[in-house]
Amino acid sequence: MTQIRVSDAARFLGVSDDTVRRWIDGGTLSGARDASGRTVVEGTELAALAKKQAGLPADTAAAGSSARNRFVGLVTSVVMDKVMAQVELQCGPHRVVSLMSTEAVRELGLEPGSVATAVIKATNVIVQTPSAPGQRQRA
């Protein structure tokens, strides 16, 4: 099983190292020691906690959709030219960037500080993992 160091667990959950240590002390997470004596948590347990604690604001869109990846957040930047625009949202710990027409930005009233939902319907998703030492990258 994958073991994750406290500092990495904290980074993945968006909390401090001390918070992860308190969760271990309080029984929210189970801690163990790795071969170097560092405190680690099991990856599956951390993933379950991350899923349980994930909390973006509710998506208030009234429309039904087949897209399952919906991120509610704040617009942090809008860069427009005559035809196209780049809109950046901060959705919890995730930065989402969308390219759309300038007309769409105006119709939606998108500006820094406004609330918006990024809806992502992807048929092609790339998943990567870190390479193990000595492991060859595949093309």
N, C-alpha and C positions, 0 to 999 in steps of 0.2 A: 504494500500500500504506500501511497505517496505521503511523505511526512513534510510538513511545512513549518519553517521557523516562525517564531512569534513575530518578528519584525515584518516578514512577508505576509503573514496572516493579517496583521494590522493594516498593512497597505492594501490588501485585497478587500478588506471590509470597510476601509475609510475611517479607521479609529486609531488610537494611539497604542503603542506597545503595552503600556500600563493597563489599558482597558482589556486587552487580550489576556494579560496575566491575571487580572481580577476575575475575568470569566473562568479561567482555569481554576483559580483558587475557590471560586464560588460554585463550581460544578457545571457551568454553562457549556464549557468545553473540557475535554479530557486532555491533559498534557502528559508528555512522556519525555524521555531524554534520548537524544541521538548518540551516535558513537563518539561524538566530540563533547558530549555533556551538555549540549544546548537544549533548551526546551523547545519541543515541537508539538504540533497537533496533526491529527490524521486529516488528509485532504478531503475525504468523504464527509467527515463530521463538519469541517469548515464550510464545505459547499452547502450542506443542509442548513447551517446557521445563516449563511449569506442569503440563501433563498428565502428563509423565514423572515429575515430582517429587511429584505429589499422593500423599500417603500417609496415609490414615486407618488406624486399627487394623483388623484383619481383622474382618469381620462373622461372628460365630460362631453365628448363628441357624441351626438345623438345618432350618428350614422353607423349602420352595421358594416363590418368589413371582414374579409378573409385574412387580412394581415394580422399577425400575432405579435409583431414587434412594434410596440407603441411606447414612446417615451415622452412624457409630459415634462416641459422645462421652460426656462426663460430664454428669450432671444437676447444674445449678448453682443451681436454684431450684425450689421447689414451693410454690404458693399454693393452699390448699384452702378451700372452704366446705362446707356440708352436702351439696351435690349435685355441684358442678363443681370442677375444678382446672385450674390453669395450670402446665405443666411446661416449664422452660427447659433446653436442652442446649447445651453448647459442643462443637461437632464440628469440630476443627481451627480454622480461622479463622471458621467459620460459627456463628452463633447461630440455633438452631431453637426455636420456641415451639409447644407443642401444647396444645390445650384438650381435656380428656377428663373422664370422670366421676371423682369422688372414689373410688368403688368400684374403678375400674381402677387408680388410683394405688396403693391399698392392696394389691390383688391382685398387682401387679407389683413391689411393694416399692420404689417410686421414692422416693428421698430425695437431698438434695445429696451429691455424691461418688460416687453409684452410677453404673455403666456401663450405657448403654442405646443402642439403635439407633433412629434416626428413619427411618421408612420412608414415603416420599412418593410417592403415585401421583396425578399431576395430569393431568387432561384439558384444563385451561385454564391455560396458562403465558403470562405477559406478559413480553415482552422489550423493553427500552427502550435507547435510545442517547442520548448527549448531543446537544443541538441544536447545529448549526453556526451561527456568527454570521449573523444575517439570515435564518435558516431559520424558517419558520412552523411552529408546533406543529399537528398534526392531531388532531382529536377522534375 
